[in-house]
Every structure is written in C-alpha cells, then in structure tokens.
C-alpha cells in the first residue's frame, strides 16, 4: 500500500517541493501565487 504526503504541512511541503527534480514544479507553483506581482526565473550558476 502506498503512502500519501500532505503538502499542507511543513514536512510534506519539503518532501514534495524540496527535491532537485521538482524544481520546475516549485517555480510554476510560486509564479502562480505571485502572478501579476513578480515572476521567478531559474538561474544557473
């Protein structure tokens, strides 16, 4: 049986959005929240 993560908790948010592979998902999520105010772009160093 699979396990579910609640993204509304601190730990769940970090599990869902804190991984390198989920960076595009996090950027899209933040840009949706900030729509009309700012836009976040990914920088490569």
ZIBELDA-V628521 format. One record per helix or strand of 3 or more residues. SS is the DSSP state (hx for helix, st for strand). FROM is the first residue (numbers start at 1). LEN is the number of residues. If there is no record, write none. Layout:
ss=[SS SS]
from=[FROM FROM]
len=[LEN LEN]
This chain:
ss=[hx hx]
from=[10 20]
len=[8 14]
